[in-house]
Amino acid sequence: MSGAAARERSRTMTDAATGAATTAAIQAASGGAAERPLTFGAVVRQSRARLPLIGAASLLGSLGTLALPLALAAAVDAIAAGGDARIPVAIAAGLVLLGVACDLVESTAATTCTADAAARLRTGMVRRLLGAPHRIGRFDTGDLVARISAGAADAAHAGPSAVGAVAAALPPLGSLVVLIWLDWRLAAAFAVGLTLVALVLRLFAKQTATAALHYQAAQGDMAARLTEALDGARTIAAAGTLGAETRRVLTGLPALAEHGRATWRALAAAGARAAVAGPLATIGVLVVAGFLVAGGRLSTGELLAAAQYAMMGAGLGSLTGIVAAVARSRAAVARIAEVHDLSAMSYGTDALPDGPGSLAFREVTVRAGDRVLLQDITFTVPGGATAAVVGKAGSGKSTLAETAVRLRDPDSGEVALDGSPLPALARSDLRTAVSLATARPALAGATLADAMGPGRPRDEVRAAAEAVGAHDFATRLPAAYDTPLPEVPMSGGEAQRIGLARAWHADRLLVLDDATSSLDLLSADRIEEALAATGRTRLVVTYDAALAARADLVVWLADGRVRATGPHDVLWSNPEYRAVFAR
Ligand SMILES: Nc1ncnc2c1ncn2[C@@H]1O[C@H](COP(=O)(O)OP(=O)(O)OP(=O)(O)O)[C@@H](O)[C@H]1O
C-alpha cells in the first residue's frame, strides 16, 4: 500500500474511532460489562424461544417419515392377504400430508428464527464496535461490513441447522430401531452400512468447515480492499492507477474461487462415497431380508418396509445440506466472535473533581502490536492554557491527541485531568469534560443539530455553531439545523466547523487535531480566539507556526518521544524544530 493510502486508511480508522466515541458519548449505556464469549452453542441458545416449534415440526415430520414404510407395509400385506387395505392406505396418506405440513411449519419458523438471530447478532456487533473505540482499529472496515452482513446471515442459521441436524439423525437411528424390531440380523447389516455413511459425513463436515472458514475470510479480505479503494477513489483516479487498484482489490478472487470449489469438491466426493456406502447398506439389508423371507421369518410387506428403511437411513441427501449449513454457521460464528468478544472500553465511577482542566501525561507509552507509537511521554498543560503539539508526519501527534481524550488507553503510564486518571472517571463525567475535533470529523446523528451537539438544547447548539462560524452555513440549509445530516452538502472546511461545534461543548479540555486545517487563516484565528475566551484548556495539534507561537507551551514530538517542550520562541532557534513547519 502506498504511503498516501496508508495515511488515508489510518485517518479513516481514526474517524471511525472518533465517531464511535461520539456515539458512545451520546448513548449513556454503560460499558465494560463482561459477557460470555460467543460460540456456536451460544447462538443456538439465543434462539431457544423459537427452536421448540422448529424441533417439534422436525420431530413430527421425522416420525411421520419413519412410520410411512410401516403403514405401506401393512397395506401391501393386507392386499396380499386379500383383506381391507383402506385404513393403512388412509394412514399412509395422512402421514404424507403430515410431512408436508411439518415441512411448511419448520421452514416458516426457521426463516423467522434466522432473521431474528441475524438482527440480534448485527445489533450486538455494532454495539460492541461502537463501545470499543480503542480496539476498532484492528479490523478493516470492509472486513467488518462483511462480518456484519453476510457473516451474521450465515451464523444466524445456527439454531435451525442444529435442530435440523438432530432431526436429520432421527430417520437413520429410527430405521435402526425399526429394523431391530423386525429382525436383529437386518439391523446388523444396516449398522455396517450406517457406519460407512457416518464416516463419509464426518469427512465432509471437516472439509466443508475448513473451506467455509477460508471462503469467509477471503470474502472479508476482498471487502476490506474494496473499502480502502473506495475511500481513496479520488486519489486513485488522480494517480491514474485504476488498473493496478482494480487488480489489487480482486487479488483474492482466485483464492475465493478456490475455496468455493473446495466446497463443491467436498460435496462431490461425499456424493461419490455415499453412492457406494448407501447402496451397500441397502443391498446388505436386502440380502439378509431375502434370506429371512425365504425362511418364512419376514413377510413380503416387511421386506418392502426393510428396504425402504435401509434406503431412508443410508440416504445422504438431506444430511449433506444440513452438515454444510452447520459448517458455514460455525465458521461465521467464529469470525463474528472476534468482534463480539471485543472488550468494551470500561469506565470508572469517580466523579471529576472541580478544577481548571489541567492535563498531565505521565510516562505514557502507547503500542500497536510490536510497534511503539508513543514512548515515555511526560508533560503538563496547566488549566486554561493552550499547548501546541508539533512534529513531523508520523511522529505520534494524533496518537497523543486520542490518548488525551481516552480514545486510546496507554499501555503504561497515565493521563490525568485535574489529578484524576482518565480510566477512573465515570463515562458521563469524562465525556462532558473532554472532546476531540479532527481534520476529517466523522459526523453522526439524524440532523445537523444532532451532529453539532448530540442531545443538546437548541440554544447551546446554536451558540456553539456561532462560535465556530457554522451558524450562517446552517441557516442557509432548507431546514436549517433540522436538515437531515445525509442531506447536508458540506465542504471539508464546513465539515470541520461542524466537528468543532460538536467538540465545543466539552467544559474542560478541547483537543484539536489539525481541526482547522481546511479553513482560511482568518476563520481559524477567529475560532482560536473564541476558544481562548472560554478559558478551557486546549491541546492543539498543528503544523502552523503562528498557532504554535500563540500557544503557552509547545510539545515537540519526534519518533513518538518528546523531543522538547517549551515556548515556541525558544524552540525556534533549533533548525530541526523550524523544519517541522517548513511546509
Ligand atoms: N493502529 C496502528 N498500528 C500501527 N501503526 C500505527 C497505528 N496507528 C498509528 N500508527 C503509526 O504510528 C505513527 C504515528 O501516527 P500518528 O497518526 O499519531 O502520527 P501523526 O504525527 O499524527 O502523523 P500526521 O501528522 O501525518 O497525521 C505512524 O507511523 C502511524 O503509521
The ligand as an SDF file (V2000), in Angstrom:
LIG
                    3D

 31 33  0  0  0  0  0  0  0  0999 V2000
   -3.0080    1.1220   14.9170 N   0  0  0  0  0  0  0  0  0  0  0  0
   -1.7850    1.3530   14.4610 C   0  0  0  0  0  0  0  0  0  0  0  0
   -0.9870    0.3130   14.1380 N   0  0  0  0  0  0  0  0  0  0  0  0
    0.2570    0.5020   13.6840 C   0  0  0  0  0  0  0  0  0  0  0  0
    0.7990    1.7140   13.4900 N   0  0  0  0  0  0  0  0  0  0  0  0
    0.0330    2.7720   13.7780 C   0  0  0  0  0  0  0  0  0  0  0  0
   -1.2940    2.6560   14.2740 C   0  0  0  0  0  0  0  0  0  0  0  0
   -1.7800    3.9150   14.4510 N   0  0  0  0  0  0  0  0  0  0  0  0
   -0.8000    4.7600   14.0790 C   0  0  0  0  0  0  0  0  0  0  0  0
    0.2800    4.0880   13.6780 N   0  0  0  0  0  0  0  0  0  0  0  0
    1.5550    4.6210   13.2300 C   0  0  0  0  0  0  0  0  0  0  0  0
    2.0550    5.4120   14.2860 O   0  0  0  0  0  0  0  0  0  0  0  0
    2.7490    6.5310   13.7840 C   0  0  0  0  0  0  0  0  0  0  0  0
    2.1830    7.7850   14.4200 C   0  0  0  0  0  0  0  0  0  0  0  0
    0.9000    8.0000   13.8700 O   0  0  0  0  0  0  0  0  0  0  0  0
    0.1330    9.3550   14.1500 P   0  0  0  0  0  0  0  0  0  0  0  0
   -1.0980    9.3470   13.3420 O   0  0  0  0  0  0  0  0  0  0  0  0
   -0.0160    9.5210   15.6150 O   0  0  0  0  0  0  0  0  0  0  0  0
    1.1720   10.4060   13.5840 O   0  0  0  0  0  0  0  0  0  0  0  0
    0.9780   11.9550   13.3340 P   0  0  0  0  0  0  0  0  0  0  0  0
    2.1580   12.6180   13.9240 O   0  0  0  0  0  0  0  0  0  0  0  0
   -0.3510   12.4090   13.7950 O   0  0  0  0  0  0  0  0  0  0  0  0
    1.0560   12.0000   11.7570 O   0  0  0  0  0  0  0  0  0  0  0  0
    0.3560   13.0430   10.7400 P   0  0  0  0  0  0  0  0  0  0  0  0
    0.8620   14.4040   11.0700 O   0  0  0  0  0  0  0  0  0  0  0  0
    0.8290   12.5530    9.4200 O   0  0  0  0  0  0  0  0  0  0  0  0
   -1.1060   12.9050   10.9200 O   0  0  0  0  0  0  0  0  0  0  0  0
    2.5850    6.4990   12.2800 C   0  0  0  0  0  0  0  0  0  0  0  0
    3.7550    5.9870   11.7220 O   0  0  0  0  0  0  0  0  0  0  0  0
    1.4150    5.5780   12.0630 C   0  0  0  0  0  0  0  0  0  0  0  0
    1.5410    4.8900   10.8300 O   0  0  0  0  0  0  0  0  0  0  0  0
  1  2  1  0
  2  3  1  0
  2  7  2  0
  3  4  2  0
  4  5  1  0
  5  6  2  0
  6  7  1  0
  6 10  1  0
  7  8  1  0
  8  9  2  0
  9 10  1  0
 10 11  1  0
 11 12  1  0
 11 30  1  0
 12 13  1  0
 13 14  1  0
 13 28  1  0
 14 15  1  0
 15 16  1  0
 16 17  2  0
 16 18  1  0
 16 19  1  0
 19 20  1  0
 20 21  2  0
 20 22  1  0
 20 23  1  0
 23 24  1  0
 24 25  2  0
 24 26  1  0
 24 27  1  0
 28 29  1  0
 28 30  1  0
 30 31  1  0
M  END
$$$$
